[in-house]
Every structure is written in C-alpha cells, then in structure tokens.
C-alpha cells in the first residue's frame, strides 16, 4: 500500500518539485554550459532524441550536445571518440549533459531515479524480463548508473534495472540519489574500455547445442 502510494503520488510530486527548484537554482550552470557548447561546437546546443518511457510510450528526451558533427570525406560521421573532446568531454564527465532532462521530469515523462531511457530501436530486442524495465518511469540516474554505468555489460545493466523495478522504494531512491552525487564528484564507469559511449544493444544471443 505504502509502496503504491509512493510510486503513484509522492514520487511524481517530489520529482516535479525538485526539478523546478533545480531549474531555478542551476540556471547559471545551464547558461555557462550552453555558451561553452556554442563556442566550441556551434549550434545546435541541445540534442533531442525519441526514447521509450513508462509502458514503452515514446517521448522526446533532451540532453546537451557533447559531440561535434565532423564527418569523413564520404559525409559519414566520424567515430564517437573522434567527435568527443574538449568542452564536450568535460560536460559529459561532470554529467552536465543531463541537465536538460530536468524539463522532461517537470513534464512528468521522466523521474529523477529509474532505469535510463534507451533507444526506441531496442524495444523489439528485449526479452520479456528485460522489457519490465519499462514498468516504471525512466530516470536521469538509476541503480545501474551507480553500480557501474556504461562499464557494465547489457545483461548486467538490465538485471539491475529489473531489480530496481521490483525493489523500488523511497529509501532506495534516496540511496541512489546520494550515490549519484558521489559519482558526479568522483566520476567512474562513464564508458567501457575502448569506447566513449555504450556499444549498441544487439539483442539476446541464444546459444544452441550443436
């Protein structure tokens, strides 16, 4: 009963209230981040992409742009590690690229704590168990983010996401929020070895006996 009340009433109210307060307090940081992006990378400042939210419902997520649009001679974007440098690398390291998602939280599309919203193209690739990560709103930070972030394998990340869904509570959210603050102060697990971003999820590989 108390868990349901927290998920359906108190958590959304707390999310919106905190998002509004942070937007009012952090506007100088938002402004400086925007200026840094404009000076080094130009427009656009924001990165917008469709992502699945609660129940798989699609919404537009907003992040600060961290990579340049440099292409090769054939017009194809260069690899992520060649487009992420300078201000973009610092913005991502400090997680400042996530600040525009406060608007998503204020709109009720996201929560502060929950499984990270991934790409729409992954939806048909999930197993039934993995798809349960959409039983709650996606979050700016989550249980997987404070337990390894992009250094985790996809299987490990999904297991942590589903564990969060099954154990969601006010105290777990407070623990994740505190650990998130520590991770921002002491960044770790931002990327996998050899990658500046998480490799794409290619679906579940089913092994058959020969």
C-alpha beads as a LAMMPS data file, in Angstrom:
LAMMPS data file: protein, C-alpha beads

210 atoms
209 bonds

1 atom types
1 bond types

-500.0 500.0 xlo xhi
-500.0 500.0 ylo yhi
-500.0 500.0 zlo zhi

Masses

1 110.0

Atoms # bond

1 1 1 0.000 0.000 0.000
2 1 1 2.691 2.497 1.033
3 1 1 4.863 1.452 -1.924
4 1 1 1.986 2.037 -4.366
5 1 1 1.256 5.437 -2.811
6 1 1 4.896 6.433 -3.145
7 1 1 5.129 5.331 -6.798
8 1 1 1.813 6.807 -7.953
9 1 1 1.562 10.001 -5.890
10 1 1 4.522 11.064 -3.759
11 1 1 7.360 10.207 -6.174
12 1 1 5.856 12.183 -9.140
13 1 1 5.142 15.156 -6.871
14 1 1 8.636 15.072 -5.384
15 1 1 10.158 14.755 -8.876
16 1 1 8.369 17.813 -10.230
17 1 1 9.065 19.926 -7.150
18 1 1 12.770 19.075 -7.137
19 1 1 13.059 19.624 -10.901
20 1 1 11.529 23.092 -10.590
21 1 1 13.838 24.019 -7.704
22 1 1 16.937 22.795 -9.551
23 1 1 15.995 24.603 -12.761
24 1 1 15.719 27.841 -10.776
25 1 1 18.972 27.269 -8.872
26 1 1 21.124 25.912 -11.686
27 1 1 20.274 28.390 -14.464
28 1 1 23.806 29.934 -14.284
29 1 1 25.329 26.455 -14.814
30 1 1 22.879 25.797 -17.659
31 1 1 23.795 29.131 -19.267
32 1 1 27.559 28.548 -18.981
33 1 1 27.203 25.044 -20.420
34 1 1 25.237 26.412 -23.368
35 1 1 27.874 29.076 -24.014
36 1 1 30.698 26.510 -23.863
37 1 1 28.924 24.363 -26.459
38 1 1 28.247 27.348 -28.721
39 1 1 31.870 28.499 -28.603
40 1 1 33.434 25.109 -29.259
41 1 1 30.839 23.252 -31.344
42 1 1 28.305 25.822 -32.517
43 1 1 24.627 25.006 -32.991
44 1 1 22.600 23.065 -32.068
45 1 1 23.169 23.271 -28.324
46 1 1 20.606 20.623 -27.451
47 1 1 20.449 17.004 -28.555
48 1 1 16.881 15.715 -28.989
49 1 1 16.005 12.070 -29.492
50 1 1 12.912 9.883 -29.156
51 1 1 13.092 7.349 -26.320
52 1 1 10.617 4.877 -24.761
53 1 1 9.268 5.758 -21.330
54 1 1 6.706 4.259 -18.954
55 1 1 4.973 1.342 -20.652
56 1 1 7.151 1.860 -23.739
57 1 1 5.399 5.150 -24.567
58 1 1 7.625 7.283 -26.808
59 1 1 8.727 10.784 -25.757
60 1 1 11.458 13.264 -26.764
61 1 1 14.434 13.345 -24.416
62 1 1 16.709 16.400 -24.222
63 1 1 20.430 16.496 -23.476
64 1 1 23.212 18.989 -24.003
65 1 1 25.215 18.195 -27.110
66 1 1 28.675 16.823 -26.324
67 1 1 29.987 15.657 -29.717
68 1 1 30.911 17.577 -32.846
69 1 1 29.365 16.866 -36.266
70 1 1 32.681 16.203 -38.027
71 1 1 32.303 13.823 -40.994
72 1 1 34.699 11.861 -43.179
73 1 1 35.215 12.516 -46.895
74 1 1 32.103 10.462 -47.702
75 1 1 29.903 12.539 -45.416
76 1 1 29.643 9.928 -42.648
77 1 1 30.009 10.966 -39.012
78 1 1 33.369 10.045 -37.506
79 1 1 33.551 7.566 -34.617
80 1 1 32.312 8.859 -31.251
81 1 1 35.797 9.014 -29.730
82 1 1 36.918 11.330 -32.556
83 1 1 33.981 13.681 -32.022
84 1 1 34.126 13.884 -28.222
85 1 1 36.780 16.247 -26.883
86 1 1 37.374 19.499 -25.025
87 1 1 34.231 21.024 -23.565
88 1 1 32.100 18.077 -24.664
89 1 1 34.256 15.588 -22.779
90 1 1 34.185 17.737 -19.617
91 1 1 30.413 18.257 -19.858
92 1 1 29.870 14.505 -20.110
93 1 1 32.360 13.710 -17.330
94 1 1 30.503 16.062 -14.957
95 1 1 27.102 14.773 -16.200
96 1 1 26.104 18.329 -17.152
97 1 1 24.714 16.955 -20.418
98 1 1 21.826 15.520 -18.384
99 1 1 20.602 18.908 -17.082
100 1 1 18.002 19.495 -19.858
101 1 1 16.256 16.323 -18.689
102 1 1 15.000 18.345 -15.738
103 1 1 12.439 19.606 -18.254
104 1 1 11.432 16.008 -19.007
105 1 1 10.992 15.422 -15.267
106 1 1 8.934 18.591 -14.897
107 1 1 6.669 17.391 -17.734
108 1 1 6.167 14.047 -15.995
109 1 1 7.893 11.996 -18.720
110 1 1 10.838 11.035 -16.517
111 1 1 11.752 10.633 -12.873
112 1 1 14.975 11.556 -11.115
113 1 1 15.546 7.884 -10.330
114 1 1 14.697 4.996 -12.660
115 1 1 16.121 2.880 -15.489
116 1 1 17.801 5.044 -18.121
117 1 1 15.655 5.563 -21.264
118 1 1 17.354 3.734 -24.130
119 1 1 16.875 3.755 -27.900
120 1 1 13.470 3.060 -29.461
121 1 1 15.101 0.526 -31.793
122 1 1 15.877 -1.690 -28.779
123 1 1 12.193 -2.272 -27.919
124 1 1 11.692 -5.406 -30.071
125 1 1 15.057 -6.819 -28.925
126 1 1 14.229 -7.152 -25.212
127 1 1 13.290 -10.416 -23.574
128 1 1 10.058 -10.355 -21.527
129 1 1 12.102 -9.945 -18.338
130 1 1 14.251 -7.119 -19.760
131 1 1 11.160 -5.271 -21.004
132 1 1 9.984 -4.992 -17.391
133 1 1 12.364 -2.036 -17.057
134 1 1 9.513 -0.041 -18.648
135 1 1 7.140 -0.818 -15.762
136 1 1 8.327 2.407 -14.106
137 1 1 9.257 5.835 -15.448
138 1 1 12.794 6.165 -16.808
139 1 1 15.205 8.218 -14.737
140 1 1 18.079 10.670 -15.019
141 1 1 20.019 8.293 -12.777
142 1 1 19.327 4.739 -11.698
143 1 1 20.523 1.622 -9.925
144 1 1 22.624 0.566 -12.928
145 1 1 24.196 4.032 -13.184
146 1 1 25.507 3.951 -9.598
147 1 1 26.700 0.349 -9.964
148 1 1 28.932 0.674 -12.989
149 1 1 27.090 2.794 -15.552
150 1 1 28.458 2.177 -19.081
151 1 1 31.221 -0.101 -17.771
152 1 1 28.546 -2.795 -17.286
153 1 1 27.527 -5.323 -19.899
154 1 1 23.985 -5.024 -21.264
155 1 1 22.920 -8.167 -19.402
156 1 1 24.244 -6.791 -16.098
157 1 1 22.587 -3.439 -16.700
158 1 1 19.178 -4.966 -17.465
159 1 1 19.318 -7.199 -14.384
160 1 1 19.994 -4.146 -12.218
161 1 1 17.143 -2.240 -13.901
162 1 1 14.656 -5.043 -13.223
163 1 1 15.918 -5.405 -9.646
164 1 1 15.161 -1.714 -9.159
165 1 1 11.622 -2.164 -10.534
166 1 1 10.990 -4.984 -8.044
167 1 1 12.502 -3.154 -5.070
168 1 1 11.509 0.467 -5.755
169 1 1 11.014 2.436 -2.540
170 1 1 11.601 5.908 -1.134
171 1 1 14.692 4.755 0.750
172 1 1 16.175 3.037 -2.296
173 1 1 15.648 6.220 -4.323
174 1 1 17.359 8.269 -1.599
175 1 1 20.282 5.834 -1.601
176 1 1 20.618 6.051 -5.397
177 1 1 20.373 9.853 -5.271
178 1 1 23.199 10.014 -2.714
179 1 1 25.358 7.585 -4.699
180 1 1 24.690 9.626 -7.851
181 1 1 26.053 12.743 -6.158
182 1 1 29.175 10.791 -5.173
183 1 1 29.606 9.526 -8.758
184 1 1 29.401 13.089 -10.095
185 1 1 32.069 14.207 -7.622
186 1 1 34.212 11.139 -8.360
187 1 1 33.306 10.012 -11.912
188 1 1 33.696 6.346 -12.721
189 1 1 32.211 3.881 -15.192
190 1 1 31.449 6.631 -17.733
191 1 1 32.455 4.367 -20.599
192 1 1 33.528 0.820 -21.364
193 1 1 37.171 0.084 -22.088
194 1 1 37.845 1.137 -25.663
195 1 1 34.541 3.017 -26.003
196 1 1 33.479 6.554 -25.104
197 1 1 29.821 5.537 -25.328
198 1 1 27.995 2.288 -24.630
199 1 1 28.143 -0.152 -27.580
200 1 1 24.744 -0.762 -29.178
201 1 1 22.496 -3.474 -27.783
202 1 1 22.241 -6.158 -30.477
203 1 1 19.610 -8.317 -28.811
204 1 1 19.855 -11.517 -26.831
205 1 1 22.088 -14.170 -28.328
206 1 1 20.500 -17.571 -27.838
207 1 1 23.009 -20.422 -27.745
208 1 1 22.005 -23.759 -29.234
209 1 1 23.689 -27.112 -28.576
210 1 1 25.450 -28.421 -31.642

Bonds

1 1 1 2
2 1 2 3
3 1 3 4
4 1 4 5
5 1 5 6
6 1 6 7
7 1 7 8
8 1 8 9
9 1 9 10
10 1 10 11
11 1 11 12
12 1 12 13
13 1 13 14
14 1 14 15
15 1 15 16
16 1 16 17
17 1 17 18
18 1 18 19
19 1 19 20
20 1 20 21
21 1 21 22
22 1 22 23
23 1 23 24
24 1 24 25
25 1 25 26
26 1 26 27
27 1 27 28
28 1 28 29
29 1 29 30
30 1 30 31
31 1 31 32
32 1 32 33
33 1 33 34
34 1 34 35
35 1 35 36
36 1 36 37
37 1 37 38
38 1 38 39
39 1 39 40
40 1 40 41
41 1 41 42
42 1 42 43
43 1 43 44
44 1 44 45
45 1 45 46
46 1 46 47
47 1 47 48
48 1 48 49
49 1 49 50
50 1 50 51
51 1 51 52
52 1 52 53
53 1 53 54
54 1 54 55
55 1 55 56
56 1 56 57
57 1 57 58
58 1 58 59
59 1 59 60
60 1 60 61
61 1 61 62
62 1 62 63
63 1 63 64
64 1 64 65
65 1 65 66
66 1 66 67
67 1 67 68
68 1 68 69
69 1 69 70
70 1 70 71
71 1 71 72
72 1 72 73
73 1 73 74
74 1 74 75
75 1 75 76
76 1 76 77
77 1 77 78
78 1 78 79
79 1 79 80
80 1 80 81
81 1 81 82
82 1 82 83
83 1 83 84
84 1 84 85
85 1 85 86
86 1 86 87
87 1 87 88
88 1 88 89
89 1 89 90
90 1 90 91
91 1 91 92
92 1 92 93
93 1 93 94
94 1 94 95
95 1 95 96
96 1 96 97
97 1 97 98
98 1 98 99
99 1 99 100
100 1 100 101
101 1 101 102
102 1 102 103
103 1 103 104
104 1 104 105
105 1 105 106
106 1 106 107
107 1 107 108
108 1 108 109
109 1 109 110
110 1 110 111
111 1 111 112
112 1 112 113
113 1 113 114
114 1 114 115
115 1 115 116
116 1 116 117
117 1 117 118
118 1 118 119
119 1 119 120
120 1 120 121
121 1 121 122
122 1 122 123
123 1 123 124
124 1 124 125
125 1 125 126
126 1 126 127
127 1 127 128
128 1 128 129
129 1 129 130
130 1 130 131
131 1 131 132
132 1 132 133
133 1 133 134
134 1 134 135
135 1 135 136
136 1 136 137
137 1 137 138
138 1 138 139
139 1 139 140
140 1 140 141
141 1 141 142
142 1 142 143
143 1 143 144
144 1 144 145
145 1 145 146
146 1 146 147
147 1 147 148
148 1 148 149
149 1 149 150
150 1 150 151
151 1 151 152
152 1 152 153
153 1 153 154
154 1 154 155
155 1 155 156
156 1 156 157
157 1 157 158
158 1 158 159
159 1 159 160
160 1 160 161
161 1 161 162
162 1 162 163
163 1 163 164
164 1 164 165
165 1 165 166
166 1 166 167
167 1 167 168
168 1 168 169
169 1 169 170
170 1 170 171
171 1 171 172
172 1 172 173
173 1 173 174
174 1 174 175
175 1 175 176
176 1 176 177
177 1 177 178
178 1 178 179
179 1 179 180
180 1 180 181
181 1 181 182
182 1 182 183
183 1 183 184
184 1 184 185
185 1 185 186
186 1 186 187
187 1 187 188
188 1 188 189
189 1 189 190
190 1 190 191
191 1 191 192
192 1 192 193
193 1 193 194
194 1 194 195
195 1 195 196
196 1 196 197
197 1 197 198
198 1 198 199
199 1 199 200
200 1 200 201
201 1 201 202
202 1 202 203
203 1 203 204
204 1 204 205
205 1 205 206
206 1 206 207
207 1 207 208
208 1 208 209
209 1 209 210
